[in-house]
C-alpha cells in the first residue's frame, strides 16, 4: 500500500511539473501572438501599403468597374 501511495505522489508531482511547463509555454506563445498581431497591423497599414505600391510603380486605376454577381438560384436574398 505504501508503494502505491508513493507512486501516486510521484505521478502527481510529475503531472504538476508538466502542467507548469505547459502554462509557461502558453504564456510565451501568447506573448509571441501579441507581438505578431502588432507587426501585422503595422505592416498592413494603408499608408505603408500605398507607399510600397508606389515604389513598385503601381498606380490607382482611372476607371473602376464593379461587377455584381447575381444570387444563385434558390438562395435567399440577403443571406
Buried (B, 14 or more C-beta within 10 A) or exposed (E): EEEEEEEEEEEEEEEEEEEEEEEEEEEEEEEEEEEEEEEEEEEEEEEEEEEEEEEEEEEEEEEEEEEEEEEEEEEEEEE
